[in-house]
Amino acid sequence: MGRKTILLGLLLCVLLAAGGCTEPAEPAGQAVPEAPVVSWEPVTVTTDQQGAPCLALSAETFCQRYNDGYEQAWACRPLPELSQWMAYGEGSNAYFGGAAGRQYVSLSDEENYAEPFLALCLSPEEDQVREIVTGLSQKNYAEGPGKLFQEKTFYAMQALFPDLDRAGFARFYQAVFSGGDYGAADREALPVRVFLRDGVACYGTLRIGECDQIHLRVADQAMLDQWQAAGVEIVQGLP
């Protein structure tokens, strides 16, 4: 098995829940809860020691925020310490056009490639987050995995935007892939459209043979110009 295939397989694994806690798509007889009440400040953007755009957010703070919000809803803290995540090298192959840097994914079952994933791309010093990515396998759009993909994305976004509620996320999720077409496997995965809030680009990518992905990353002006030159719609704010 080639290195690229191994990396793809790792990305498609679902998160390991700390202490045996698993992320439920929707427990039987229980509706998806309202958005949790959180008190952290919205994320800001900065540059890392290499001058690359990144979030002013450490991986540890991201995990804490994600778990704090998730615990209010599901009485569960699913993300383990970063030391328990799998590091799988430098570069952007795992994101197919995403940010470069040290990449991590938290695993539960290496044989289950159809589950939604959550991954982090960090600066080389591993002290700041360059990108957050969630993904859903194109081979599995069953109700459970699809809802779990949305839950992972919602709590990842709320870690950046604490005022995001369920209604706002529903509007974003409906719009982020709306009207998008699957690109060829040998072409760059361009965003369907980009929603830009407080310097953070939130967008989805579709490409044949890959997971449908939602990216949260800082986009500098050069990146925005590159997207616009390729015909990508840039929208100010979340829908």
HELIX and SHEET records of a PDB file:
HELIX    1   1 ARG A    3  LEU A   11  1                                   9    
HELIX    2   2 ALA A   18  GLY A   20  5                                   3    
HELIX    3   3 ALA A   59  TRP A   74  1                                  16    
HELIX    4   4 LEU A   82  GLN A   84  5                                   3    
HELIX    5   5 ASN A   93  TYR A   95  5                                   3    
HELIX    6   6 GLU A  143  LEU A  160  1                                  18    
HELIX    7   7 ARG A  166  VAL A  176  1                                  11    
HELIX    8   8 GLN A  221  ALA A  229  1                                   9    
SHEET    1   A 2 VAL A  45  THR A  47  0                                        
SHEET    2   A 2 PRO A  53  LEU A  55 -1                                        
SHEET    1   B 8 MET A  86  ALA A  87  0                                        
SHEET    2   B 8 ARG A 102  VAL A 105 -1                                        
SHEET    3   B 8 PHE A 117  LEU A 122 -1                                        
SHEET    4   B 8 VAL A 129  LEU A 136 -1                                        
SHEET    5   B 8 ASP A 212  VAL A 218 -1                                        
SHEET    6   B 8 VAL A 200  THR A 205 -1                                        
SHEET    7   B 8 PRO A 191  ARG A 197 -1                                        
SHEET    8   B 8 GLU A 233  GLN A 236  1                                        
END                                                                             
